[in-house]
Amino acid sequence: MKKPSDGIIVPEHLRNGHLRHVAGVLDQAPPWLLRKLIPLLSARVRIDDHVVQTIRELAANGPLVYAMKYRNIFDLHFLRLRFAELGLPTPSFVFETSSAASWSLSKFFKVWKARLAGALHEHKIVAPPDEEGLKEILENKGAGVVFLVDEKTSRNRYVNPETDPIRILLDLQGRMAASIAVVPTSILYDRRRRETMPPFWESLLGDPDNPGLLYRIVYFFRKWTVPELLIGEPVHLIAEFEEFGSEKSWDESPFQVRQELIESINARTRVNRGPEKLSRTEVKERVLQDARVQRSVREMASKEDASDQKIRKMAESYVDEIAANQSFQLHHFLYYILKWLFWKVFDGTDLRESDFVRLKKTNAQGSLIYVSSHKSHFDYLLVGFLSFINQMAIPYMAAGKNLSFWPIGPVLRNAGAFFIRRTFRGLGLYTHVFSAYLKVLVKENTNVNFYIEGGRSRTGKLISPRVGMLAFLLQTIEEGAVQDLNFVPTFIGYDQVPEEKSYLRELAGKEKEKESFWSFVRARGVLNKRFGRVYVRFHEPVSFMEFCRLAGYEIRPGVPFLRENRKLLHDFAYYLMYGIVRAGVVSPVDLTATGLVCRGLSRISHDSLVTAVDHLSAVSQHGGFEFVETAVNPDVAVRNAMGMFISRGFVAEEDALHSGGNLFRIVDARRGNLDFYRNGLVNYVWPASLLAMIILSRGPEATFDVKELSEEFGLLRSILSKELTCDPLASNEETLSKTLEFFEQKGWIRPTTESGPSRIEAWPLECLAGTLWDLVEIYYLALVAAEGANGVSQKDLTKKMLATAMELRREGTPRLMPVFPAVPVN
């Protein structure tokens, strides 16, 4: 923290001392002692860039008043010093304070001299009117300060309402053209949730939300605590002033404005801390007292001819099995462990700070439900870690019951994981207990993270959604527990998925290894490898009620809608998954892997590969998808990805003597690995890929009948509905029209005209069509193999598909030999 000069701290128009007799005017620099202590004890207070930008934008539109939650002179002078350093309007006037606030003897004597002079003339001690000094300061780009929660002055405000600072500001607003913005402000020193019964040492040191000198010294030595300046939603007094005489009375306005400011900063604090934590006993009681749970207990006791006591014990055991128990101390411990782990295995984390600005703003209004893609066990570690370091409450994480083994289970549970069984079939009581638990979480404004795919994707792309968890969450709206929920589609991508090798083995037929203590021990080998960069993006929060409005559904909180309208549930699930796709990034690995395999060749030249990547990039850019920095230039993207592919044995460079080092050979045994990363690009280019397939199947001289194209496009999209993630609000016609127009702009097709027949550029279309060839071929093989095979098992169907593929290959269809790990056969 720099030390600004006295001239910068004190605004220019106050330096002549003409308002030094007014108690609230800060026209002198903080005293020497504070100027030494503040940089020492408050050097680590974090002020985000968006906070600075917000204050600048507000100041550009009119005067500012900072509404500090508590009266704290140390924090007041910290704001003066730090805001002067940042070039922001510095606090220059403080309401309801004595001359002692400036810690200046000369100020003290001048104030009392003015008051005694007033006493001699008016026979009583009077203070100069606050609003006059404040008006001059505000008109000269200065800023005021008001304390919201102040025991010393609350009685005076009640007895003498005309002295209420908010009342004075409202009066002042009536005499000023520019709108006064009151910005709720607080410095959060301790992110731990407040305890109902504070510990003894806290009662000695004081309130952690309004710390004194001793507490600040403690924070100075507690390096793991990162204080942060928080601002809430500003209140524009001109709007409040205009409402006078309509809904609000003049006497009620100051109190209502004050409460609005307090609630705003409290809501912003909850974003960092999370809601006030319920004890495990409170959670259990609320779950077990839920009406659905109680009804299920009675029905089960009657059905099984068992005592209510026995069934209640079963319900209680379900709560113990499910419920998380976040520990802030464990979060701090895991922070250091995960910081080291990510440094050890990744080359860095690519994320946008602006995402967290949006999330914090929405989180102040209620729960955030993170809907994450799921490719690795690292996913939930990353979401929790990034929330923690960006000063947000760590969400409660949905985890499979298979992860509840010792010692991982207890650690995850105390870090915030709640455990869920893979199937609820035949478990009516368990279902109601789990539903009630989610209801308790969202009613308490708790953030939740779950995986809409149901488990980790083994194919490298999103898999079709499992809607059970989503239905439980929407049920809280249906029952009126909350009015709306905000969902955050979250993309997590990797240059190299840590579990890639085991996924391909499973897709090749090897049984999945069950999670256990020994599997955890064997997983330590991951520490000896590097997996490139991680890409994390958070989509703009999606309101369920807003989605219903866009989709044309009429939904009201508290009125049942799920049972009667399953299409709504599935549409919303795909809308959230489409949000994950829209939030995703295009990486060099995905582009280059697709360029290598898209034409089914075993060898490809460097120039041809760059050209293929260029075509794929053009389609992705047309779709509006974000590119990572190293993927923007096709040549750079290929160079970055090929280094990894060659080192991992996916691709070999041909002998320079014969090829000049300009030819790459795909290693047949590793083609499945390339298909795995190719699948990461599928959802970015699928419309262009389907259209390219249709056009190529018609031949070079075919006519382009839009109606016929639309029918074939819709058929293919329907067949691949389990493989593609599409916007449920976009029609086939709309998607096809945009893609056709793009193809024409690029010159890849020329529809039939009077001047000549249709024309196509085969090379780019073959690159695009090849992106989905394997998926289409597998579905074709499944169709052929399933003909006349009633009641066949999945294993036998797979064998028949392989036999069919070999037969077609012998008959002269060399392209029809898909790599089965590219897609799960369902």
Secondary structure, 3 states (H helix, E strand, C coil): CCCCCHHHHCCHHHCCCCCCCCCCECCCCCCHHHHHHHHHHCCCCECCHHHHHHHHHHHHHCCEEEEEEECCHHHHHHHHHHHHHHCCCCEEEECCCCHHHHCCHHHHHHHHHHHHHHHHHHCCCCCCCHHHHHHHHHHCCCEEEEEEECHHHHHHHHHCHHHCHHHHHHHHHCCCCCCCEEEEEEEECCCCCCCCCCCHHHHHHCCCCCCCHHHHHHHHHCCCCCCEEEECCCEEHHHHHHHECCCECCCCHHHHHHHHHHHHHHHHHHHHHCCCCCCHHHHHHHHHCCHHHHHHHHHHHHHCCCCHHHHHHHHHHHHHHHCCCCCHHHHHHHHHHHHHHHHHHCCEEECCHHHHHHHHHHHCCCCEEEEECCCCCHHHHHHHHHHHHCCCCCCEEEEEHHHCCCCHHHHHHHHCEEEECCCCCCCHHHHHHHHHHHHHHHHCCCCEEEECCCCCCCCCCCCCCCCHHHHHHHHHHHCCCCCCCEEEEEEEEECCCCCHHHHHHHHCCCCCCCCCHHHHHHHHHHHHCCCCEEEEEECCCEEHHHHHHHHCCCCCCCCCCCCCCHHHHHHHHHHHHHHHHHHCEECHHHHHHHHHHCCCCCEEEHHHHHHHHHHHHHHHHHCCCEECHHHCCHHHHHHHHHHHHHHCCCEEECCHHHHCCCEEEECHHHHHHHHHHHHHHHHHHHHHHHHHHHHHHCCCCCCCCHHHHHHHHHHHHHHCCCCCCCCCCCCHHHHHHHHHHHHHHHCCEECCECCECCEECHHHHHHHHHHHHHHHHHHHHHHHHHCCCCCCCHHHHHHHHHHHHHHHHHCCCCCCCCCHHHCCCC
